Amino acid sequence: MGPLPSDCPSCGQRLAVKRLTCRACETEVEGLYELPTLASLDRADREFAVEFIQASGSLKAMARLLGVSYPTVRNRLDEIIAKVAEIERQRGQDNG
């Protein structure tokens, strides 16, 4: 399976989930569902978020894990926080 796309390759708008399928019994649920906020991030940002959670939210541990400086990790986290805020802002406008 490839990575989960979050934006339309044609127009760039945010994608929505239309069908979910159970791998065990093949039951399908159809509707129109928003992607979760973290799933809307690109793969590198999602991986950073998972590593950050596994590091118990420690920027120092993340710096050691990634082999970069504390300020570099802080800047990366700030960038992801800004992306999450933008995703949430757009959702508010779409649902508003």
C-alpha positions as a Markdown table, in Angstrom:
| # | Residue | x | y | z |
|---|---|---|---|---|
| 1 | Met | 0.0 | 0.0 | 0.0 |
| 2 | Gly | 1.3 | 3.5 | -0.8 |
| 3 | Pro | 1.2 | 6.5 | 1.4 |
| 4 | Leu | -2.1 | 8.1 | 2.2 |
| 5 | Pro | -2.6 | 11.2 | -0.1 |
| 6 | Ser | -4.2 | 14.2 | 1.6 |
| 7 | Asp | -4.5 | 16.6 | -1.4 |
| 8 | Cys | -6.1 | 16.2 | -4.8 |
| 9 | Pro | -3.5 | 15.6 | -7.5 |
| 10 | Ser | -5.7 | 17.6 | -10.0 |
| 11 | Cys | -6.7 | 20.7 | -8.1 |
| 12 | Gly | -4.7 | 20.6 | -4.8 |
| 13 | Gln | -7.8 | 20.7 | -2.6 |
| 14 | Arg | -8.0 | 18.6 | 0.6 |
| 15 | Leu | -9.2 | 15.0 | -0.1 |
| 16 | Ala | -12.0 | 13.3 | 2.0 |
| 17 | Val | -12.4 | 9.6 | 2.7 |
| 18 | Lys | -15.4 | 8.1 | 0.9 |
| 19 | Arg | -15.2 | 4.4 | 1.6 |
| 20 | Leu | -13.7 | 2.3 | 4.4 |
| 21 | Thr | -13.3 | -1.5 | 4.1 |
| 22 | Cys | -12.7 | -4.1 | 6.8 |
| 23 | Arg | -9.9 | -6.4 | 5.7 |
| 24 | Ala | -11.2 | -9.3 | 7.7 |
| 25 | Cys | -14.9 | -9.5 | 6.5 |
| 26 | Glu | -14.9 | -7.0 | 3.6 |
| 27 | Thr | -17.7 | -5.0 | 5.1 |
| 28 | Glu | -17.7 | -1.5 | 3.5 |
| 29 | Val | -18.8 | 1.7 | 5.0 |
| 30 | Glu | -19.5 | 4.6 | 2.6 |
| 31 | Gly | -19.9 | 8.2 | 3.3 |
| 32 | Leu | -17.9 | 11.4 | 3.2 |
| 33 | Tyr | -15.4 | 11.7 | 6.0 |
| 34 | Glu | -12.6 | 14.2 | 6.7 |
| 35 | Leu | -9.1 | 12.9 | 7.1 |
| 36 | Pro | -7.8 | 13.2 | 10.6 |
| 37 | Thr | -5.6 | 16.2 | 11.2 |
| 38 | Leu | -2.4 | 14.3 | 11.5 |
| 39 | Ala | -3.2 | 12.2 | 8.4 |
| 40 | Ser | -3.4 | 15.5 | 6.5 |
| 41 | Leu | 0.3 | 16.2 | 7.2 |
| 42 | Asp | 2.9 | 14.9 | 4.8 |
| 43 | Arg | 4.7 | 11.7 | 5.5 |
| 44 | Ala | 7.9 | 13.3 | 7.0 |
| 45 | Asp | 5.8 | 15.4 | 9.4 |
| 46 | Arg | 3.7 | 12.4 | 10.4 |
| 47 | Glu | 6.9 | 10.4 | 11.1 |
| 48 | Phe | 8.3 | 13.3 | 13.1 |
| 49 | Ala | 5.1 | 13.4 | 15.2 |
| 50 | Val | 5.2 | 9.7 | 15.9 |
| 51 | Glu | 8.9 | 9.9 | 16.9 |
| 52 | Phe | 8.1 | 12.9 | 19.1 |
| 53 | Ile | 5.3 | 11.0 | 20.9 |
| 54 | Gln | 7.6 | 8.0 | 21.4 |
| 55 | Ala | 10.2 | 10.4 | 22.8 |
| 56 | Ser | 7.6 | 11.4 | 25.4 |
| 57 | Gly | 7.5 | 14.9 | 23.9 |
| 58 | Ser | 11.2 | 15.5 | 24.8 |
| 59 | Leu | 12.9 | 17.9 | 22.4 |
| 60 | Lys | 16.3 | 16.9 | 23.9 |
| 61 | Ala | 15.5 | 13.2 | 23.2 |
| 62 | Met | 14.4 | 14.1 | 19.6 |
| 63 | Ala | 17.6 | 16.0 | 19.0 |
| 64 | Arg | 19.7 | 13.0 | 20.1 |
| 65 | Leu | 17.5 | 10.6 | 18.0 |
| 66 | Leu | 17.8 | 12.8 | 14.9 |
| 67 | Gly | 21.4 | 13.8 | 15.5 |
| 68 | Val | 20.6 | 17.5 | 15.2 |
| 69 | Ser | 20.6 | 20.5 | 17.6 |
| 70 | Tyr | 17.8 | 21.3 | 20.1 |
| 71 | Pro | 16.9 | 24.5 | 18.2 |
| 72 | Thr | 16.6 | 22.6 | 14.9 |
| 73 | Val | 14.1 | 20.2 | 16.5 |
| 74 | Arg | 12.3 | 23.2 | 18.1 |
| 75 | Asn | 12.0 | 24.9 | 14.7 |
| 76 | Arg | 10.8 | 21.7 | 13.0 |
| 77 | Leu | 8.1 | 21.2 | 15.7 |
| 78 | Asp | 7.1 | 24.9 | 15.3 |
| 79 | Glu | 6.7 | 24.3 | 11.6 |
| 80 | Ile | 4.5 | 21.3 | 12.2 |
| 81 | Ile | 2.4 | 23.2 | 14.8 |
| 82 | Ala | 1.8 | 25.9 | 12.2 |
| 83 | Lys | 0.7 | 23.3 | 9.6 |
| 84 | Val | -1.7 | 21.7 | 12.1 |
| 85 | Ala | -3.1 | 25.1 | 12.9 |
| 86 | Glu | -3.6 | 25.9 | 9.2 |
| 87 | Ile | -5.3 | 22.5 | 8.6 |
| 88 | Glu | -7.7 | 23.2 | 11.6 |
| 89 | Arg | -8.3 | 26.8 | 10.3 |
| 90 | Gln | -9.2 | 25.5 | 6.9 |
| 91 | Arg | -11.6 | 23.0 | 8.4 |
| 92 | Gly | -13.2 | 25.7 | 10.4 |
| 93 | Gln | -13.8 | 27.7 | 7.2 |
| 94 | Asp | -15.1 | 24.6 | 5.3 |
| 95 | Asn | -17.5 | 23.8 | 8.1 |
| 96 | Gly | -18.4 | 27.3 | 9.0 |
